[in-house]
């Protein structure tokens, strides 16, 4: 494998790990906050959940970008993503 392919593969694995953590955090937030919401109708609940999930991809991209930047620093510790 070339270095570019290795980097692409590592980035994809990192993105999958970040996505799993973000999904867990969002699920907890939705679960926690749904119980605290005032009595709202089902349409508003769906809209509220959709707004949270709409941010998911942006959050994953930002975290992955920051992690990649940190990994590229010479003093950064190496992390085995396997």
C-alpha angles and dihedrals in degrees: 000000000000123000090251091054090047091051092047091049092048091048091051091050091047091049091051091051092048091048091053092052093045091049091052092048093048092048090053091047093049092047093047097044098042088067091051097048117107116251101292130163126260093256091057091047091053091047091049092050091046091054091054093046092047088066092052098089093045091050092049092048093049094048093045091049092050092046091049090050091051091047090054092057111103094230094048116118115243119248125203106220095192 
